[in-house]
Amino acid sequence: MNQTQQPSPSRTDGTDGPAGGHPAGGRPTAGAVTGWVLAFLAELLDVSPDEIDPATPLDELGVDSATVLVMCAGLAAEFGIPVRPRDVLDHFTADAVGEHLSAPLPAGV
């Protein structure tokens, strides 16, 4: 690889394509976001991601306000979109975070 080429960022959802699970440069897919959240939590809990039910409330998995901040920063870095603590706190399961962050933005945003 020459100096101008850089390796593609790794995908956390196990699929090929651009990093972050963005369909044609739009919002990330719900599955990509949910997969990232599960991988993040699995690393914290030292378990396999498939051992975590994506419908389990995050506080039952030990997520606190500090963890939410780290999660927001990681999601923003992975998917290239702003993620506020309120985005996680108002959608407090891995599935709900995935659905929320993949939803189309309202017109004018």
N, C-alpha and C positions, 0 to 999 in steps of 0.2 A: 504494500500500500504506500503510495507516495505521500508527501507531506500535506498536500491539499485535501486528500481524502480522509474522512473520519469514519470510524465504524458507526453503524446505525445504533441508536439507543436501544437497549433491550426492552422487550415488551413484558409486562407483568401478567398479561392475560393469556399467554401461551400461544398467540396467533401471530401470523406473519403480517407485514404491512408497516405503515408508519407508526412510530412510537406514540403511545398515548391513546390508541384506539380511536382516532379521529376519522370519521367517515368523510373523505374528500375535504379535509381541512375544517370541518364544522365542529360541533360539540363532541366530546368523547362519547363512546357508547356506554350504556348502562352496565353492560357486562364487564367492560374494561375497568370502569371505576369500582364496581363491586369487587372485582378480582384484586385490584390494588389494595382496597381497604382490608380485604380478608388476608392478603399477604402481609400487610403491615401489622395487623393484629396477631397473626400467627407468629411473626417474628418476636413480638413483645411477649406473647404467652408461651413461646417455645413449643409450639404444636404445628401440625400440618394445617394448611389453609382449609382443606376439606373436612377438618374436624370442627370447624366453626360454622354454625348455622347462620346464614346471612340475614335471617329474620330476628335474631337475638338482639335485644336492646344493647347498645354499646356500653351502657353503665354496668350491665350484668357481666360484661367482659373486662371490667376494670378500667374503662376509659373515663378519665377525669378531665378537668379543664386544661391542664398542661398537655395531656395527650391529644386533645382536640386541636390545640395550637400547632403541635408537631404534625398532626395529620393534615391540617389545612396547608401548611407549608409544603409537605410532600406531595399532596394532590396538585397543588398549583405548579410545582416544579415538573411533575410527571406529565400533566395534561396541558400546561400552558394557558390555564384559565384562572382567574381570581377565585379563591375559595375563602369565604369568611367563616369564622366560628359559628355564626348563626345558620349557615348552610348545613352544618353538621348537627348542631343542637336542635334544629327544627325537624330534622330527618334522621332520627337517632338509631337506625340500623344500617348495616352495610348495603342492603337492598335499597333502602329509602335514599341513602346518599347517592347511590348509583343512578337511580331514577331521577332525582332532583338535578344532579349535575349534567345529565345527558339531555334534559328537556330543552326544547328550543327557547331561546331568550324572547321575552316580549318585544313587540315592535318598538323601535326607537331606543333600544338598549345596546 
